[in-house]
Structures are given as structure tokens and as C-alpha cells.
Amino acid sequence: MTVTVLKVLSNRIYVLGRVNKPGEYLVGHYTDVLQALSLAGGLTPFAAENDIKVMRRVRGEQQTIPFRYGDLRKGKDLEQNIILQRGDVVMVP
């Protein structure tokens, strides 16, 4: 018997705004915000690093989760580096 993988289940996330490579990314099940920003080539020099938001739909309702990259870089509030879910949008103003 031969098994052929037709489609690997992965999560699509989106990184938009002031990053070097904005767009749609296929990621694994345990990708966090920092990893997503890295996939997108990092922040541009004019990015508002402490105003990043993760947009998430939960049962049809839009949620906004703040992400303060500058704080994380200083080793503060590490718990804000959440695991992204399928369809999440990371907005970098």
C-alpha cells in the first residue's frame, strides 16, 4: 500500500505593516509572535515596536492582543510572546 500526502495541515498567519517582508506565511502549530516577525524579515526602522497587535477571530468576534516588542527585547513581559493560531494577523504600525 502506498500513502501519498496531498496536503500538510499547517496554519496560515499574516504579518502586515512595517516589516521587511509582509505577507502570508504557512507555519507550524507552535509558532509565536517573535518567530512570525522573524519570518517577515524583522521590523523596519520606522516600526512602532511597542504598538504591535495580534488580530484574532474567536467565534466570529475580533480580538486584539497587544504585543510590545521593545519590552520583550529588554527581557520584560515574556508571556506576551503568545503562540499564534490559524488566521491570526500580526499588525506592525
PDB file of N, CA, C and O in Angstrom:
ATOM      1  N   MET A   1       0.846  -1.173   0.000  1.00  0.00           N
ATOM      2  CA  MET A   1       0.000   0.000   0.000  1.00  0.00           C
ATOM      3  C   MET A   1       0.894   1.240   0.000  1.00  0.00           C
ATOM      4  O   MET A   1       1.898   1.283   0.711  1.00  0.00           O
ATOM      5  N   THR A   2       0.534   2.238  -0.790  1.00  0.00           N
ATOM      6  CA  THR A   2       1.273   3.490  -0.871  1.00  0.00           C
ATOM      7  C   THR A   2       0.406   4.606  -0.330  1.00  0.00           C
ATOM      8  O   THR A   2      -0.777   4.701  -0.657  1.00  0.00           O
ATOM      9  N   VAL A   3       0.998   5.451   0.500  1.00  0.00           N
ATOM     10  CA  VAL A   3       0.290   6.611   1.031  1.00  0.00           C
ATOM     11  C   VAL A   3       0.931   7.852   0.440  1.00  0.00           C
ATOM     12  O   VAL A   3       2.151   8.007   0.473  1.00  0.00           O
ATOM     13  N   THR A   4       0.104   8.732  -0.098  1.00  0.00           N
ATOM     14  CA  THR A   4       0.599   9.980  -0.659  1.00  0.00           C
ATOM     15  C   THR A   4       0.023  11.141   0.152  1.00  0.00           C
ATOM     16  O   THR A   4      -1.187  11.220   0.365  1.00  0.00           O
ATOM     17  N   VAL A   5       0.886  12.022   0.594  1.00  0.00           N
ATOM     18  CA  VAL A   5       0.435  13.204   1.329  1.00  0.00           C
ATOM     19  C   VAL A   5       0.001  14.245   0.307  1.00  0.00           C
ATOM     20  O   VAL A   5       0.812  14.719  -0.488  1.00  0.00           O
ATOM     21  N   LEU A   6      -1.277  14.596   0.332  1.00  0.00           N
ATOM     22  CA  LEU A   6      -1.801  15.586  -0.603  1.00  0.00           C
ATOM     23  C   LEU A   6      -1.653  17.006  -0.063  1.00  0.00           C
ATOM     24  O   LEU A   6      -1.412  17.955  -0.809  1.00  0.00           O
ATOM     25  N   LYS A   7      -1.801  17.119   1.229  1.00  0.00           N
ATOM     26  CA  LYS A   7      -1.735  18.456   1.819  1.00  0.00           C
ATOM     27  C   LYS A   7      -1.279  18.321   3.266  1.00  0.00           C
ATOM     28  O   LYS A   7      -1.832  17.528   4.029  1.00  0.00           O
ATOM     29  N   VAL A   8      -0.284  19.087   3.632  1.00  0.00           N
ATOM     30  CA  VAL A   8       0.172  19.093   5.015  1.00  0.00           C
ATOM     31  C   VAL A   8      -0.643  20.151   5.746  1.00  0.00           C
ATOM     32  O   VAL A   8      -0.721  21.304   5.322  1.00  0.00           O
ATOM     33  N   LEU A   9      -1.243  19.735   6.846  1.00  0.00           N
ATOM     34  CA  LEU A   9      -2.041  20.705   7.595  1.00  0.00           C
ATOM     35  C   LEU A   9      -1.099  21.700   8.267  1.00  0.00           C
ATOM     36  O   LEU A   9      -0.241  21.330   9.069  1.00  0.00           O
ATOM     37  N   SER A  10      -1.276  22.920   7.932  1.00  0.00           N
ATOM     38  CA  SER A  10      -0.450  23.962   8.533  1.00  0.00           C
ATOM     39  C   SER A  10      -1.328  25.175   8.768  1.00  0.00           C
ATOM     40  O   SER A  10      -2.453  25.265   8.277  1.00  0.00           O
ATOM     41  N   ASN A  11      -0.795  26.078   9.512  1.00  0.00           N
ATOM     42  CA  ASN A  11      -1.512  27.300   9.837  1.00  0.00           C
ATOM     43  C   ASN A  11      -1.063  28.416   8.912  1.00  0.00           C
ATOM     44  O   ASN A  11       0.128  28.581   8.650  1.00  0.00           O
ATOM     45  N   ARG A  12      -2.016  29.172   8.425  1.00  0.00           N
ATOM     46  CA  ARG A  12      -1.695  30.386   7.677  1.00  0.00           C
ATOM     47  C   ARG A  12      -1.815  31.553   8.646  1.00  0.00           C
ATOM     48  O   ARG A  12      -2.845  31.745   9.292  1.00  0.00           O
ATOM     49  N   ILE A  13      -0.750  32.319   8.731  1.00  0.00           N
ATOM     50  CA  ILE A  13      -0.787  33.553   9.513  1.00  0.00           C
ATOM     51  C   ILE A  13      -0.356  34.678   8.585  1.00  0.00           C
ATOM     52  O   ILE A  13       0.211  34.437   7.520  1.00  0.00           O
ATOM     53  N   TYR A  14      -0.627  35.887   8.993  1.00  0.00           N
ATOM     54  CA  TYR A  14      -0.351  37.046   8.161  1.00  0.00           C
ATOM     55  C   TYR A  14       0.434  38.052   8.995  1.00  0.00           C
ATOM     56  O   TYR A  14       0.095  38.313  10.150  1.00  0.00           O
ATOM     57  N   VAL A  15       1.486  38.617   8.400  1.00  0.00           N
ATOM     58  CA  VAL A  15       2.268  39.658   9.071  1.00  0.00           C
ATOM     59  C   VAL A  15       2.226  40.871   8.149  1.00  0.00           C
ATOM     60  O   VAL A  15       2.706  40.817   7.016  1.00  0.00           O
ATOM     61  N   LEU A  16       1.652  41.959   8.639  1.00  0.00           N
ATOM     62  CA  LEU A  16       1.419  43.146   7.823  1.00  0.00           C
ATOM     63  C   LEU A  16       2.040  44.381   8.456  1.00  0.00           C
ATOM     64  O   LEU A  16       2.302  44.411   9.659  1.00  0.00           O
ATOM     65  N   GLY A  17       2.269  45.387   7.643  1.00  0.00           N
ATOM     66  CA  GLY A  17       2.752  46.669   8.152  1.00  0.00           C
ATOM     67  C   GLY A  17       4.242  46.831   7.966  1.00  0.00           C
ATOM     68  O   GLY A  17       4.807  46.412   6.955  1.00  0.00           O
ATOM     69  N   ARG A  18       4.872  47.441   8.948  1.00  0.00           N
ATOM     70  CA  ARG A  18       6.277  47.840   8.836  1.00  0.00           C
ATOM     71  C   ARG A  18       7.238  46.714   9.213  1.00  0.00           C
ATOM     72  O   ARG A  18       7.969  46.770  10.202  1.00  0.00           O
ATOM     73  N   VAL A  19       7.189  45.689   8.360  1.00  0.00           N
ATOM     74  CA  VAL A  19       8.153  44.592   8.423  1.00  0.00           C
ATOM     75  C   VAL A  19       8.807  44.522   7.043  1.00  0.00           C
ATOM     76  O   VAL A  19       8.281  45.072   6.076  1.00  0.00           O
ATOM     77  N   ASN A  20       9.941  43.853   6.954  1.00  0.00           N
ATOM     78  CA  ASN A  20      10.677  43.829   5.689  1.00  0.00           C
ATOM     79  C   ASN A  20      10.038  42.957   4.616  1.00  0.00           C
ATOM     80  O   ASN A  20      10.200  43.226   3.426  1.00  0.00           O
ATOM     81  N   LYS A  21       9.308  41.906   5.024  1.00  0.00           N
ATOM     82  CA  LYS A  21       8.656  41.021   4.055  1.00  0.00           C
ATOM     83  C   LYS A  21       7.227  40.722   4.505  1.00  0.00           C
ATOM     84  O   LYS A  21       6.943  39.610   4.950  1.00  0.00           O
ATOM     85  N   PRO A  22       6.314  41.710   4.394  1.00  0.00           N
ATOM     86  CA  PRO A  22       4.937  41.448   4.811  1.00  0.00           C
ATOM     87  C   PRO A  22       4.298  40.384   3.920  1.00  0.00           C
ATOM     88  O   PRO A  22       4.670  40.225   2.758  1.00  0.00           O
ATOM     89  N   GLY A  23       3.337  39.664   4.482  1.00  0.00           N
ATOM     90  CA  GLY A  23       2.639  38.687   3.669  1.00  0.00           C
ATOM     91  C   GLY A  23       2.044  37.556   4.474  1.00  0.00           C
ATOM     92  O   GLY A  23       1.945  37.607   5.700  1.00  0.00           O
ATOM     93  N   GLU A  24       1.648  36.524   3.729  1.00  0.00           N
ATOM     94  CA  GLU A  24       1.038  35.331   4.292  1.00  0.00           C
ATOM     95  C   GLU A  24       2.134  34.284   4.492  1.00  0.00           C
ATOM     96  O   GLU A  24       2.996  34.099   3.633  1.00  0.00           O
ATOM     97  N   TYR A  25       2.088  33.609   5.632  1.00  0.00           N
ATOM     98  CA  TYR A  25       3.092  32.595   5.944  1.00  0.00           C
ATOM     99  C   TYR A  25       2.418  31.305   6.392  1.00  0.00           C
ATOM    100  O   TYR A  25       1.472  31.325   7.179  1.00  0.00           O
ATOM    101  N   LEU A  26       2.919  30.184   5.881  1.00  0.00           N
ATOM    102  CA  LEU A  26       2.484  28.873   6.349  1.00  0.00           C
ATOM    103  C   LEU A  26       3.434  28.473   7.471  1.00  0.00           C
ATOM    104  O   LEU A  26       4.645  28.382   7.266  1.00  0.00           O
ATOM    105  N   VAL A  27       2.883  28.237   8.645  1.00  0.00           N
ATOM    106  CA  VAL A  27       3.720  27.963   9.817  1.00  0.00           C
ATOM    107  C   VAL A  27       3.230  26.692  10.513  1.00  0.00           C
ATOM    108  O   VAL A  27       2.136  26.198  10.243  1.00  0.00           O
ATOM    109  N   GLY A  28       4.053  26.186  11.397  1.00  0.00           N
ATOM    110  CA  GLY A  28       3.687  25.026  12.203  1.00  0.00           C
ATOM    111  C   GLY A  28       2.696  25.401  13.293  1.00  0.00           C
ATOM    112  O   GLY A  28       2.242  26.542  13.379  1.00  0.00           O
ATOM    113  N   HIS A  29       2.376  24.436  14.107  1.00  0.00           N
ATOM    114  CA  HIS A  29       1.358  24.645  15.139  1.00  0.00           C
ATOM    115  C   HIS A  29       1.873  25.421  16.342  1.00  0.00           C
ATOM    116  O   HIS A  29       1.073  25.879  17.158  1.00  0.00           O
ATOM    117  N   TYR A  30       3.175  25.579  16.475  1.00  0.00           N
ATOM    118  CA  TYR A  30       3.718  26.246  17.661  1.00  0.00           C
ATOM    119  C   TYR A  30       4.621  27.399  17.259  1.00  0.00           C
ATOM    120  O   TYR A  30       5.787  27.448  17.650  1.00  0.00           O
ATOM    121  N   THR A  31       4.087  28.314  16.488  1.00  0.00           N
ATOM    122  CA  THR A  31       4.838  29.492  16.064  1.00  0.00           C
ATOM    123  C   THR A  31       4.383  30.676  16.910  1.00  0.00           C
ATOM    124  O   THR A  31       3.189  30.960  17.005  1.00  0.00           O
ATOM    125  N   ASP A  32       5.348  31.366  17.525  1.00  0.00           N
ATOM    126  CA  ASP A  32       4.985  32.507  18.369  1.00  0.00           C
ATOM    127  C   ASP A  32       5.176  33.819  17.601  1.00  0.00           C
ATOM    128  O   ASP A  32       5.618  33.819  16.452  1.00  0.00           O
ATOM    129  N   VAL A  33       4.841  34.918  18.245  1.00  0.00           N
ATOM    130  CA  VAL A  33       4.872  36.227  17.588  1.00  0.00           C
ATOM    131  C   VAL A  33       6.293  36.579  17.143  1.00  0.00           C
ATOM    132  O   VAL A  33       6.482  37.053  16.023  1.00  0.00           O
ATOM    133  N   LEU A  34       7.284  36.358  17.990  1.00  0.00           N
ATOM    134  CA  LEU A  34       8.672  36.668  17.617  1.00  0.00           C
ATOM    135  C   LEU A  34       9.111  35.873  16.397  1.00  0.00           C
ATOM    136  O   LEU A  34       9.788  36.407  15.519  1.00  0.00           O
ATOM    137  N   GLN A  35       8.735  34.610  16.336  1.00  0.00           N
ATOM    138  CA  GLN A  35       9.093  33.787  15.186  1.00  0.00           C
ATOM    139  C   GLN A  35       8.427  34.313  13.920  1.00  0.00           C
ATOM    140  O   GLN A  35       9.047  34.330  12.857  1.00  0.00           O
ATOM    141  N   ALA A  36       7.172  34.740  14.023  1.00  0.00           N
ATOM    142  CA  ALA A  36       6.458  35.287  12.870  1.00  0.00           C
ATOM    143  C   ALA A  36       7.127  36.571  12.384  1.00  0.00           C
ATOM    144  O   ALA A  36       7.273  36.782  11.180  1.00  0.00           O
ATOM    145  N   LEU A  37       7.531  37.423  13.317  1.00  0.00           N
ATOM    146  CA  LEU A  37       8.217  38.662  12.931  1.00  0.00           C
ATOM    147  C   LEU A  37       9.553  38.343  12.265  1.00  0.00           C
ATOM    148  O   LEU A  37       9.969  39.039  11.339  1.00  0.00           O
ATOM    149  N   SER A  38      10.214  37.306  12.731  1.00  0.00           N
ATOM    150  CA  SER A  38      11.473  36.888  12.120  1.00  0.00           C
ATOM    151  C   SER A  38      11.243  36.382  10.697  1.00  0.00           C
ATOM    152  O   SER A  38      12.006  36.719   9.792  1.00  0.00           O
ATOM    153  N   LEU A  39      10.190  35.571  10.489  1.00  0.00           N
ATOM    154  CA  LEU A  39       9.850  35.092   9.145  1.00  0.00           C
ATOM    155  C   LEU A  39       9.622  36.261   8.192  1.00  0.00           C
ATOM    156  O   LEU A  39       9.958  36.192   7.010  1.00  0.00           O
ATOM    157  N   ALA A  40       9.044  37.340   8.730  1.00  0.00           N
ATOM    158  CA  ALA A  40       8.732  38.521   7.923  1.00  0.00           C
ATOM    159  C   ALA A  40       9.933  39.454   7.783  1.00  0.00           C
ATOM    160  O   ALA A  40       9.780  40.595   7.348  1.00  0.00           O
ATOM    161  N   GLY A  41      11.110  38.986   8.141  1.00  0.00           N
ATOM    162  CA  GLY A  41      12.320  39.764   7.935  1.00  0.00           C
ATOM    163  C   GLY A  41      12.595  40.817   8.985  1.00  0.00           C
ATOM    164  O   GLY A  41      13.477  41.657   8.804  1.00  0.00           O
ATOM    165  N   GLY A  42      11.851  40.784  10.083  1.00  0.00           N
ATOM    166  CA  GLY A  42      12.059  41.758  11.155  1.00  0.00           C
ATOM    167  C   GLY A  42      11.369  43.084  10.890  1.00  0.00           C
ATOM    168  O   GLY A  42      10.778  43.298   9.831  1.00  0.00           O
ATOM    169  N   LEU A  43      11.456  43.961  11.866  1.00  0.00           N
ATOM    170  CA  LEU A  43      10.812  45.274  11.785  1.00  0.00           C
ATOM    171  C   LEU A  43      11.635  46.233  10.939  1.00  0.00           C
ATOM    172  O   LEU A  43      12.861  46.133  10.889  1.00  0.00           O
ATOM    173  N   THR A  44      10.959  47.159  10.276  1.00  0.00           N
ATOM    174  CA  THR A  44      11.668  48.232   9.575  1.00  0.00           C
ATOM    175  C   THR A  44      12.090  49.277  10.611  1.00  0.00           C
ATOM    176  O   THR A  44      11.587  49.261  11.734  1.00  0.00           O
ATOM    177  N   PRO A  45      13.002  50.182  10.255  1.00  0.00           N
ATOM    178  CA  PRO A  45      13.457  51.188  11.222  1.00  0.00           C
ATOM    179  C   PRO A  45      12.343  52.102  11.741  1.00  0.00           C
ATOM    180  O   PRO A  45      12.477  52.683  12.818  1.00  0.00           O
ATOM    181  N   PHE A  46      11.253  52.235  10.993  1.00  0.00           N
ATOM    182  CA  PHE A  46      10.187  53.156  11.406  1.00  0.00           C
ATOM    183  C   PHE A  46       9.017  52.465  12.090  1.00  0.00           C
ATOM    184  O   PHE A  46       7.997  53.099  12.359  1.00  0.00           O
ATOM    185  N   ALA A  47       9.151  51.185  12.372  1.00  0.00           N
ATOM    186  CA  ALA A  47       8.073  50.438  13.017  1.00  0.00           C
ATOM    187  C   ALA A  47       7.858  50.938  14.445  1.00  0.00           C
ATOM    188  O   ALA A  47       8.807  51.284  15.147  1.00  0.00           O
ATOM    189  N   ALA A  48       6.593  50.968  14.855  1.00  0.00           N
ATOM    190  CA  ALA A  48       6.244  51.322  16.240  1.00  0.00           C
ATOM    191  C   ALA A  48       6.291  50.025  17.052  1.00  0.00           C
ATOM    192  O   ALA A  48       5.274  49.354  17.224  1.00  0.00           O
ATOM    193  N   GLU A  49       7.479  49.682  17.544  1.00  0.00           N
ATOM    194  CA  GLU A  49       7.709  48.354  18.112  1.00  0.00           C
ATOM    195  C   GLU A  49       6.884  48.040  19.348  1.00  0.00           C
ATOM    196  O   GLU A  49       6.718  46.866  19.681  1.00  0.00           O
ATOM    197  N   ASN A  50       6.363  49.043  20.037  1.00  0.00           N
ATOM    198  CA  ASN A  50       5.541  48.771  21.216  1.00  0.00           C
ATOM    199  C   ASN A  50       4.050  48.933  20.951  1.00  0.00           C
ATOM    200  O   ASN A  50       3.257  48.955  21.892  1.00  0.00           O
ATOM    201  N   ASP A  51       3.657  49.048  19.680  1.00  0.00           N
ATOM    202  CA  ASP A  51       2.237  49.149  19.322  1.00  0.00           C
ATOM    203  C   ASP A  51       1.791  48.013  18.413  1.00  0.00           C
ATOM    204  O   ASP A  51       0.755  48.116  17.757  1.00  0.00           O
ATOM    205  N   ILE A  52       2.557  46.938  18.367  1.00  0.00           N
ATOM    206  CA  ILE A  52       2.200  45.783  17.540  1.00  0.00           C
ATOM    207  C   ILE A  52       0.953  45.125  18.132  1.00  0.00           C
ATOM    208  O   ILE A  52       0.783  45.052  19.349  1.00  0.00           O
ATOM    209  N   LYS A  53       0.086  44.647  17.231  1.00  0.00           N
ATOM    210  CA  LYS A  53      -1.132  43.984  17.680  1.00  0.00           C
ATOM    211  C   LYS A  53      -1.320  42.678  16.926  1.00  0.00           C
ATOM    212  O   LYS A  53      -1.026  42.572  15.736  1.00  0.00           O
ATOM    213  N   VAL A  54      -1.821  41.686  17.658  1.00  0.00           N
ATOM    214  CA  VAL A  54      -2.231  40.428  17.035  1.00  0.00           C
ATOM    215  C   VAL A  54      -3.751  40.474  16.935  1.00  0.00           C
ATOM    216  O   VAL A  54      -4.444  40.617  17.942  1.00  0.00           O
ATOM    217  N   MET A  55      -4.261  40.352  15.716  1.00  0.00           N
ATOM    218  CA  MET A  55      -5.705  40.352  15.476  1.00  0.00           C
ATOM    219  C   MET A  55      -6.144  38.902  15.344  1.00  0.00           C
ATOM    220  O   MET A  55      -5.563  38.141  14.570  1.00  0.00           O
ATOM    221  N   ARG A  56      -7.175  38.518  16.103  1.00  0.00           N
ATOM    222  CA  ARG A  56      -7.626  37.119  16.118  1.00  0.00           C
ATOM    223  C   ARG A  56      -9.145  37.079  16.138  1.00  0.00           C
ATOM    224  O   ARG A  56      -9.786  37.839  16.864  1.00  0.00           O
ATOM    225  N   ARG A  57      -9.713  36.194  15.342  1.00  0.00           N
ATOM    226  CA  ARG A  57     -11.166  35.968  15.366  1.00  0.00           C
ATOM    227  C   ARG A  57     -11.467  34.773  16.260  1.00  0.00           C
ATOM    228  O   ARG A  57     -10.921  33.685  16.081  1.00  0.00           O
ATOM    229  N   VAL A  58     -12.349  35.004  17.227  1.00  0.00           N
ATOM    230  CA  VAL A  58     -12.784  33.930  18.113  1.00  0.00           C
ATOM    231  C   VAL A  58     -14.305  33.885  18.055  1.00  0.00           C
ATOM    232  O   VAL A  58     -14.981  34.816  18.494  1.00  0.00           O
ATOM    233  N   ARG A  59     -14.835  32.799  17.512  1.00  0.00           N
ATOM    234  CA  ARG A  59     -16.280  32.627  17.347  1.00  0.00           C
ATOM    235  C   ARG A  59     -16.906  33.851  16.682  1.00  0.00           C
ATOM    236  O   ARG A  59     -17.948  34.341  17.117  1.00  0.00           O
ATOM    237  N   GLY A  60     -16.257  34.337  15.620  1.00  0.00           N
ATOM    238  CA  GLY A  60     -16.797  35.468  14.862  1.00  0.00           C
ATOM    239  C   GLY A  60     -16.493  36.840  15.442  1.00  0.00           C
ATOM    240  O   GLY A  60     -16.766  37.853  14.798  1.00  0.00           O
ATOM    241  N   GLU A  61     -15.937  36.893  16.635  1.00  0.00           N
ATOM    242  CA  GLU A  61     -15.618  38.172  17.286  1.00  0.00           C
ATOM    243  C   GLU A  61     -14.144  38.495  17.088  1.00  0.00           C
ATOM    244  O   GLU A  61     -13.281  37.629  17.236  1.00  0.00           O
ATOM    245  N   GLN A  62     -13.864  39.749  16.754  1.00  0.00           N
ATOM    246  CA  GLN A  62     -12.473  40.194  16.571  1.00  0.00           C
ATOM    247  C   GLN A  62     -11.844  40.504  17.918  1.00  0.00           C
ATOM    248  O   GLN A  62     -12.394  41.285  18.694  1.00  0.00           O
ATOM    249  N   GLN A  63     -10.703  39.906  18.202  1.00  0.00           N
ATOM    250  CA  GLN A  63      -9.931  40.212  19.412  1.00  0.00           C
ATOM    251  C   GLN A  63      -8.646  40.904  19.002  1.00  0.00           C
ATOM    252  O   GLN A  63      -8.095  40.628  17.937  1.00  0.00           O
ATOM    253  N   THR A  64      -8.173  41.803  19.851  1.00  0.00           N
ATOM    254  CA  THR A  64      -6.895  42.466  19.623  1.00  0.00           C
ATOM    255  C   THR A  64      -6.004  42.190  20.825  1.00  0.00           C
ATOM    256  O   THR A  64      -6.369  42.481  21.964  1.00  0.00           O
ATOM    257  N   ILE A  65      -4.837  41.627  20.559  1.00  0.00           N
ATOM    258  CA  ILE A  65      -3.897  41.276  21.619  1.00  0.00           C
ATOM    259  C   ILE A  65      -2.643  42.137  21.432  1.00  0.00           C
ATOM    260  O   ILE A  65      -1.967  42.022  20.410  1.00  0.00           O
ATOM    261  N   PRO A  66      -2.325  42.995  22.404  1.00  0.00           N
ATOM    262  CA  PRO A  66      -1.149  43.869  22.260  1.00  0.00           C
ATOM    263  C   PRO A  66       0.152  43.087  22.381  1.00  0.00           C
ATOM    264  O   PRO A  66       0.231  42.088  23.095  1.00  0.00           O
ATOM    265  N   PHE A  67       1.168  43.560  21.672  1.00  0.00           N
ATOM    266  CA  PHE A  67       2.498  42.949  21.723  1.00  0.00           C
ATOM    267  C   PHE A  67       3.524  44.077  21.731  1.00  0.00           C
ATOM    268  O   PHE A  67       3.606  44.868  20.792  1.00  0.00           O
ATOM    269  N   ARG A  68       4.303  44.134  22.809  1.00  0.00           N
ATOM    270  CA  ARG A  68       5.298  45.206  22.972  1.00  0.00           C
ATOM    271  C   ARG A  68       6.700  44.619  22.760  1.00  0.00           C
ATOM    272  O   ARG A  68       7.342  44.142  23.696  1.00  0.00           O
ATOM    273  N   TYR A  69       7.152  44.670  21.506  1.00  0.00           N
ATOM    274  CA  TYR A  69       8.438  44.097  21.118  1.00  0.00           C
ATOM    275  C   TYR A  69       9.594  44.703  21.916  1.00  0.00           C
ATOM    276  O   TYR A  69      10.502  43.990  22.342  1.00  0.00           O
ATOM    277  N   GLY A  70       9.556  46.007  22.112  1.00  0.00           N
ATOM    278  CA  GLY A  70      10.632  46.683  22.844  1.00  0.00           C
ATOM    279  C   GLY A  70      10.782  46.150  24.259  1.00  0.00           C
ATOM    280  O   GLY A  70      11.899  45.985  24.749  1.00  0.00           O
ATOM    281  N   ASP A  71       9.648  45.879  24.925  1.00  0.00           N
ATOM    282  CA  ASP A  71       9.695  45.321  26.282  1.00  0.00           C
ATOM    283  C   ASP A  71      10.287  43.911  26.260  1.00  0.00           C
ATOM    284  O   ASP A  71      11.119  43.556  27.096  1.00  0.00           O
ATOM    285  N   LEU A  72       9.844  43.125  25.294  1.00  0.00           N
ATOM    286  CA  LEU A  72      10.322  41.747  25.182  1.00  0.00           C
ATOM    287  C   LEU A  72      11.828  41.714  24.942  1.00  0.00           C
ATOM    288  O   LEU A  72      12.544  40.887  25.505  1.00  0.00           O
ATOM    289  N   ARG A  73      12.290  42.627  24.097  1.00  0.00           N
ATOM    290  CA  ARG A  73      13.722  42.698  23.788  1.00  0.00           C
ATOM    291  C   ARG A  73      14.543  42.992  25.047  1.00  0.00           C
ATOM    292  O   ARG A  73      15.701  42.587  25.148  1.00  0.00           O
ATOM    293  N   LYS A  74      13.939  43.693  25.996  1.00  0.00           N
ATOM    294  CA  LYS A  74      14.619  44.005  27.265  1.00  0.00           C
ATOM    295  C   LYS A  74      14.423  42.901  28.298  1.00  0.00           C
ATOM    296  O   LYS A  74      14.873  43.021  29.437  1.00  0.00           O
ATOM    297  N   GLY A  75      13.745  41.817  27.890  1.00  0.00           N
ATOM    298  CA  GLY A  75      13.536  40.704  28.810  1.00  0.00           C
ATOM    299  C   GLY A  75      12.339  40.875  29.726  1.00  0.00           C
ATOM    300  O   GLY A  75      12.213  40.155  30.717  1.00  0.00           O
ATOM    301  N   LYS A  76      11.452  41.821  29.409  1.00  0.00           N
ATOM    302  CA  LYS A  76      10.272  42.066  30.240  1.00  0.00           C
ATOM    303  C   LYS A  76       9.031  41.495  29.556  1.00  0.00           C
ATOM    304  O   LYS A  76       8.956  41.449  28.328  1.00  0.00           O
ATOM    305  N   ASP A  77       8.061  41.063  30.360  1.00  0.00           N
ATOM    306  CA  ASP A  77       6.756  40.595  29.864  1.00  0.00           C
ATOM    307  C   ASP A  77       6.883  39.522  28.787  1.00  0.00           C
ATOM    308  O   ASP A  77       6.250  39.612  27.735  1.00  0.00           O
ATOM    309  N   LEU A  78       7.699  38.513  29.052  1.00  0.00           N
ATOM    310  CA  LEU A  78       7.948  37.456  28.075  1.00  0.00           C
ATOM    311  C   LEU A  78       6.687  36.666  27.726  1.00  0.00           C
ATOM    312  O   LEU A  78       6.596  36.084  26.645  1.00  0.00           O
ATOM    313  N   GLU A  79       5.707  36.647  28.649  1.00  0.00           N
ATOM    314  CA  GLU A  79       4.483  35.872  28.414  1.00  0.00           C
ATOM    315  C   GLU A  79       3.627  36.443  27.279  1.00  0.00           C
ATOM    316  O   GLU A  79       2.717  35.768  26.798  1.00  0.00           O
ATOM    317  N   GLN A  80       3.905  37.661  26.852  1.00  0.00           N
ATOM    318  CA  GLN A  80       3.132  38.231  25.744  1.00  0.00           C
ATOM    319  C   GLN A  80       3.509  37.609  24.396  1.00  0.00           C
ATOM    320  O   GLN A  80       2.815  37.826  23.403  1.00  0.00           O
ATOM    321  N   ASN A  81       4.589  36.845  24.351  1.00  0.00           N
ATOM    322  CA  ASN A  81       5.023  36.182  23.117  1.00  0.00           C
ATOM    323  C   ASN A  81       4.187  34.913  22.913  1.00  0.00           C
ATOM    324  O   ASN A  81       4.678  33.795  23.068  1.00  0.00           O
ATOM    325  N   ILE A  82       2.920  35.116  22.564  1.00  0.00           N
ATOM    326  CA  ILE A  82       1.941  34.030  22.507  1.00  0.00           C
ATOM    327  C   ILE A  82       2.129  33.160  21.267  1.00  0.00           C
ATOM    328  O   ILE A  82       2.728  33.577  20.275  1.00  0.00           O
ATOM    329  N   ILE A  83       1.606  31.952  21.352  1.00  0.00           N
ATOM    330  CA  ILE A  83       1.558  31.055  20.195  1.00  0.00           C
ATOM    331  C   ILE A  83       0.432  31.549  19.286  1.00  0.00           C
ATOM    332  O   ILE A  83      -0.689  31.778  19.738  1.00  0.00           O
ATOM    333  N   LEU A  84       0.743  31.707  18.011  1.00  0.00           N
ATOM    334  CA  LEU A  84      -0.261  32.180  17.057  1.00  0.00           C
ATOM    335  C   LEU A  84      -1.186  31.046  16.652  1.00  0.00           C
ATOM    336  O   LEU A  84      -0.811  29.874  16.676  1.00  0.00           O
ATOM    337  N   GLN A  85      -2.400  31.419  16.280  1.00  0.00           N
ATOM    338  CA  GLN A  85      -3.387  30.457  15.823  1.00  0.00           C
ATOM    339  C   GLN A  85      -3.671  30.678  14.348  1.00  0.00           C
ATOM    340  O   GLN A  85      -3.386  31.747  13.808  1.00  0.00           O
ATOM    341  N   ARG A  86      -4.225  29.679  13.704  1.00  0.00           N
ATOM    342  CA  ARG A  86      -4.570  29.756  12.284  1.00  0.00           C
ATOM    343  C   ARG A  86      -5.384  31.018  12.008  1.00  0.00           C
ATOM    344  O   ARG A  86      -6.385  31.276  12.676  1.00  0.00           O
ATOM    345  N   GLY A  87      -4.948  31.806  11.015  1.00  0.00           N
ATOM    346  CA  GLY A  87      -5.677  33.006  10.625  1.00  0.00           C
ATOM    347  C   GLY A  87      -5.295  34.274  11.365  1.00  0.00           C
ATOM    348  O   GLY A  87      -5.792  35.347  11.024  1.00  0.00           O
ATOM    349  N   ASP A  88      -4.422  34.188  12.372  1.00  0.00           N
ATOM    350  CA  ASP A  88      -4.018  35.385  13.107  1.00  0.00           C
ATOM    351  C   ASP A  88      -3.302  36.360  12.172  1.00  0.00           C
ATOM    352  O   ASP A  88      -2.616  35.958  11.232  1.00  0.00           O
ATOM    353  N   VAL A  89      -3.482  37.647  12.456  1.00  0.00           N
ATOM    354  CA  VAL A  89      -2.828  38.703  11.715  1.00  0.00           C
ATOM    355  C   VAL A  89      -1.966  39.497  12.698  1.00  0.00           C
ATOM    356  O   VAL A  89      -2.467  39.996  13.706  1.00  0.00           O
ATOM    357  N   VAL A  90      -0.673  39.613  12.401  1.00  0.00           N
ATOM    358  CA  VAL A  90       0.234  40.425  13.224  1.00  0.00           C
ATOM    359  C   VAL A  90       0.393  41.755  12.500  1.00  0.00           C
ATOM    360  O   VAL A  90       0.933  41.808  11.395  1.00  0.00           O
ATOM    361  N   MET A  91      -0.083  42.835  13.130  1.00  0.00           N
ATOM    362  CA  MET A  91      -0.062  44.182  12.548  1.00  0.00           C
ATOM    363  C   MET A  91       1.065  44.994  13.176  1.00  0.00           C
ATOM    364  O   MET A  91       1.108  45.161  14.395  1.00  0.00           O
ATOM    365  N   VAL A  92       1.971  45.496  12.354  1.00  0.00           N
ATOM    366  CA  VAL A  92       3.089  46.300  12.837  1.00  0.00           C
ATOM    367  C   VAL A  92       2.937  47.709  12.281  1.00  0.00           C
ATOM    368  O   VAL A  92       3.213  47.935  11.103  1.00  0.00           O
ATOM    369  N   PRO A  93       2.499  48.669  13.109  1.00  0.00           N
ATOM    370  CA  PRO A  93       2.305  50.043  12.601  1.00  0.00           C
ATOM    371  C   PRO A  93       3.640  50.781  12.420  1.00  0.00           C
ATOM    372  O   PRO A  93       3.654  51.939  12.003  1.00  0.00           O
TER     373      PRO A  93
END
